[in-house]
Amino acid sequence: MAELPAWPVSHFAQSNPEGPGQDDVPALLRRVAETIESLGPVDVRDICFHNGFDPGGDPYLHMVVYYVRKEDTADEPA
């Protein structure tokens, strides 16, 4: 079996601030989009959406974004 090349993948997790509105999906999507834009040129590889409950039983949402910087993708196969 051929060995797969290794590429460095970075990630970040983001949620809304704790308290009222922490379950606001549109606000979370905007926050994540702003963070991705602030990274500069990146290729997003995956975005995972997670929901659950905080210790007080209130809905809690967060997203994890996996990305590589554009300069890191030059050696990838086409």
Summary of the structure (lengths in Angstrom):
residues: 78
radius of gyration: 15.9
end to end distance: 19.5
largest distance: 52.0
contacts: 162
relative contact order: 0.31
helix: 23%
strand: 37%
